[in-house]
Amino acid sequence: MLRELTATHVDAHCELDFRTPLELAVATILSAQSTDKGVNLVTPALFARYPTALAYAQADRAELEEMIHSTGFFRNKASSLIGLGAAVVEKHGGELPHTLDELVALPGIGRKTANVILGNAFGVPGITVDTHFGRLVRRWGWTDLEDPVKVEHAVGELVPRREWTMTSHRVIFHGRRVCHARKPACGACSLAADCPAYGEGPTDPVLAAKLVKGPSRPFLLARVGLADDGAPLEAPADSPAGLDAAAATPSAIEQDVP
């Protein structure tokens, strides 16, 4: 399944826009109960207005709340950002720390957020257990645990450490694009052959294809031999399926064609 996820989600990455570890920390805090797309609409102006931890520590609360209002829970998030800036200045000289223990001690940063920062800003492998990740690894039987920390450790024992960050991205991409919570696209899923939950969603390829989302939809469908409309693709002539089809087709001589 890991190999197939790697081949299927070649574009998997952190979908929050950032240039520095501090920017990623801020964006991740804002992403709670919001979408990455919505956060990315807010952060360009926010990052320009508050380029440093000190700038957040000294921010005018009303102004900050107004800038992040559209991400939801803006009052709590403003408190987290101001507190984060102050703590980074006071305890870390204005630079975001790069260890799990130091990160989780900062306002607004829990273990999930810390792993996002470590894996994507510092290159330290980390497993991000968000809603999609937890749901899929339980659906796939990788673990039956519910607690995010326990899920993180359980999956960490199954996946090579060097792959932790990218596996998180790939699983999350699969959850957003193919393996939806209520109606997974089972009949258009490249993991179908290995999935113990196959059949929870429609297995008919045409119906399942309609459920596949995201910019990589054509590639995801082609991966399982489907066109963008859900119709089966003709197998390449040199593929096993193409060779089988050719062998099953009578030659011109056999068909008595002049």
Secondary structure, DSSP 8 states (H G I E B T S, - for coil): -HHHHHHH-TT----S--SSHHHHHHHHHHTTTS-HHHHHHHHHHHHHH--SHHHHHT--HHHHHHHHGGGS-HHHHHHHHHHHHHHHHHHHTTS---SHHHHHTSTT--HHHHHHHHHHHS--------HHHHHHHHHTTS----SHHHHHHHHHHHS-GGGHHHHHHHHHHHHHHTS-SSS--GGG-TTGGG-TTTTSS--SHHHHHTT--STTHHHHHHHTTB-TTS-B----TTSHHHHHHHHHS--TTTTT--
